[in-house]
Amino acid sequence: MIQWLKDLLQTPMLADAPAPAGAVPAHRADISVRAQPGETLAKQLALVIDLNVCVGCHACVTSCKQWNNAGSAGPLSDLNAYGANPSGTFFNRVQTYEAGSFPGTETIHFPKSCLHCEDPPCVPVCPTGASYKRKEDGIVLVDYDKCIGCKYCAWACPYGARELDEERQVMTKCTLCVDRIYDEHLPLADRKPACVKACPTGARLFGDVKDPQSEVSQAIRERGGYALMPEWQTQPANQYLPRRVTGPVVVATPGTPATGS
């Protein structure tokens, strides 16, 4: 974990503050299902996103929103979905930007959600133990019954993956559709995150990145998958497959028209 956060956790405000009378200490709550800080897990479910084939259609965004409005993990609020100042809660967003210099520019679509870090900084800062990482599959979740909406987790997350549900006043995030992937009432083909199921180009892969034979692990090895912002030392589980050059590189020469396909 990043050193400044380690130092912070040694302060009395978070590390030594007395628990309310009758409360279960955060580090003792649900100890059988929660991964402890620094614990190495045998299984880690995650998303691997292929930036080479993501077309920025936002199908992942809308399917995530729909499932988490109607599914058992919802509902997410939309107090003012339209207008000048829209207010809503999203687990998944797609950022689109231009890279390179004219005329050799390219459009990049970059989906981003909770990265389910192996060393998540959002977990130890939670004063109530609402944020936790599961032992069985490495998914980082929020216990809404314990969350007090203090936003400490949002402040600690370097990826901006936490959002406050303004209606319920609890912090929310991507759950990897935990209520969907283990639902035995769904066909096997549907037991995957809603965003993965909806992606029309197959840009989103889902599986155990700790299993060397899994589809996601093979894609990471073969395509040079990488973690987002590794300098934060959070060891993100989600990874990205880099874009590949699929056509001639356009080079502009001063005084001559630029050419290329």
DAZI-V120405 format. One record per residue. RES is the residue in one letter. PHI is phi in whole degrees, 0 to 359 (* if undefined). BURIAL is b if it has 9 or more other C-alpha atoms within 8 Angstrom, else e. Layout:
BEGIN
res: {RES,RES}
phi: {PHI,PHI}
burial: {BURIAL,BURIAL}
END
This chain:
BEGIN
res: {M,I,Q,W,L,K,D,L,L,Q,T,P,M,L,A,D,A,P,A,P,A,G,A,V,P,A,H,R,A,D,I,S,V,R,A,Q,P,G,E,T,L,A,K,Q,L,A,L,V,I,D,L,N,V,C,V,G,C,H,A,C,V,T,S,C,K,Q,W,N,N,A,G,S,A,G,P,L,S,D,L,N,A,Y,G,A,N,P,S,G,T,F,F,N,R,V,Q,T,Y,E,A,G,S,F,P,G,T,E,T,I,H,F,P,K,S,C,L,H,C,E,D,P,P,C,V,P,V,C,P,T,G,A,S,Y,K,R,K,E,D,G,I,V,L,V,D,Y,D,K,C,I,G,C,K,Y,C,A,W,A,C,P,Y,G,A,R,E,L,D,E,E,R,Q,V,M,T,K,C,T,L,C,V,D,R,I,Y,D,E,H,L,P,L,A,D,R,K,P,A,C,V,K,A,C,P,T,G,A,R,L,F,G,D,V,K,D,P,Q,S,E,V,S,Q,A,I,R,E,R,G,G,Y,A,L,M,P,E,W,Q,T,Q,P,A,N,Q,Y,L,P,R,R,V,T,G,P,V,V,V,A,T,P,G,T,P,A,T,G,S}
phi: {*,300,296,296,285,300,296,298,290,273,282,302,303,248,277,241,295,292,281,301,301,84,279,274,306,302,282,257,290,49,296,287,249,258,284,273,307,82,288,273,261,280,228,216,283,197,257,238,248,270,290,285,242,291,254,69,281,69,297,294,292,289,291,297,297,296,296,277,272,255,283,288,272,275,265,270,264,227,287,210,287,233,108,290,233,294,232,199,242,230,272,225,225,241,262,241,208,261,241,91,242,302,266,269,267,216,268,242,255,235,289,212,211,303,264,48,305,287,233,288,289,287,284,290,277,291,285,250,78,291,272,205,248,282,292,289,214,77,286,269,231,235,272,297,291,258,290,248,68,284,72,302,294,295,291,280,286,282,254,65,266,256,225,272,281,292,284,268,58,228,278,232,191,299,250,56,51,301,281,253,288,251,280,289,278,268,299,306,295,263,275,210,306,302,294,291,297,273,297,285,254,69,283,245,250,222,171,268,284,272,269,297,265,288,299,291,294,295,296,297,293,284,251,70,300,221,269,278,51,297,295,278,60,265,53,302,282,296,224,239,263,292,290,243,287,250,206,300,282,276,241,271,253,305,89,232,296,280,233,154,252}
burial: {b,e,e,e,b,b,e,e,b,b,b,e,e,b,e,e,e,e,e,e,e,e,e,e,b,b,e,e,e,e,e,e,e,b,b,e,e,e,e,e,b,e,b,b,b,b,b,b,b,b,b,b,e,b,e,e,e,e,b,b,b,e,b,b,b,b,b,b,b,e,b,e,e,b,b,b,b,e,b,b,e,e,e,e,e,b,b,b,b,b,b,b,b,b,e,b,e,e,e,e,e,e,e,b,b,e,e,b,b,b,b,b,b,b,b,b,b,b,b,b,b,b,b,b,b,b,e,b,b,b,b,b,b,b,b,e,b,b,b,b,b,b,b,e,e,e,b,e,e,e,e,b,b,b,e,b,b,e,e,e,b,b,b,b,b,e,e,e,b,b,b,b,b,b,e,e,b,e,b,b,b,e,e,e,e,e,e,e,e,e,b,b,b,b,b,b,e,b,b,e,e,e,b,b,b,b,b,b,b,e,e,e,e,b,b,b,b,b,b,b,e,e,e,b,b,b,b,e,e,b,e,e,e,b,b,b,b,b,b,b,b,b,e,e,e,e,e,e,e,b,e,b,e,e,e,e,e,b,e,e,e}
END
